[in-house]
């Protein structure tokens, strides 16, 4: 991979660009918190060739939401479940909207 190829990936939300230390620093949390999110299967960081955890911007957004809930007094386990349910609800709403659009286009047009 050339340097030019690497720079293009910086805009990719799923590119694992952040080390555990940097991710924890960005989130204002500890590496242990990030490991706990992995143990609860909320996020699964990719591993570098050396076995180090690498996080994407998308994963950092999820971790930030978990931290927000935990800071409000929610247990980590409950916070992870809430985030999964929020994600499922968002996906269901997206699918429903697609079905509605498809139903609207499939309706026969009546002559006036």
Secondary structure, DSSP 4 states (H G I P E B T S, - for coil): --HHHHHHGGG-TTS--EEHHHHHHHHTS-HHHHHHHHHTTS---EE-TTS-EEE-HHHHHHHHHHHHHHHTT--HHHHHHHHHHHHHHHHHHHHHHHHHHHHHHHSPPPP-
